[in-house]
């Protein structure tokens, strides 16, 4: 479901930063998503394992 890559990178301060990249295996889902299908893949994974997904979206206009 998720194709991921992990790499330790040394930043300008001399500390290592962990860098992650992930995308959905399904090219149709990946192409229709602004996140590369990561949210869809994580949601599918959680639901397939009997978990639940809670999404809270809020917008405020001033």
N, C-alpha and C positions, 0 to 999 in steps of 0.2 A: 504494500500500500504506500509506504513512504520510502523514498530513496534519499538517504541522508549522507552527508559527508562531514567529518569533523577534522579540524586542523588547529594546532596550537600556533599562534603567531606572536612574535615578539614586537611590542609596540615601541614608540619613541622613548618612553620612560624606562625601558628595559624590563617591563613586566610582560608576561605571557597573557594573551587574550585568547579565549576559546571562540572559534568561529564555526557556526553551523549553517549548513545549506540543506534545504529539503524541497522536494516537489512530489506531486502525485504521479504515479506510474501511468495513469490513463491520460493520453494526450488530449482527449476531448475535454475532460474536466480541467486539466492544466491550462488549456487554451481559453477556457471561459472564465477563469479565475484571475483576479488581480494578485493573488498571493501564490500563484503556481499550484493551487489546489491543496495547499498544506492544511488549511482549516478543514476542508472536506475529508482529507485522509485521516487527520487526527480524530475527527468526529466519528467517522466510520469505524475506526479502530476501537474507540471507547465504547460505542454501541455494540459492536460485535463481541466485546468482552463482558457485556452485561452492565456496563456503566451508563451514566447519564451525562448529558451535555446541557449546560445552562449558559445562555447567551444573554447578556444585559447590554443594551445599547441606549445611550442617552445623548441628547442634544440640547444645548441651551443657547438661546438667542438673547442678546442684550441690546 
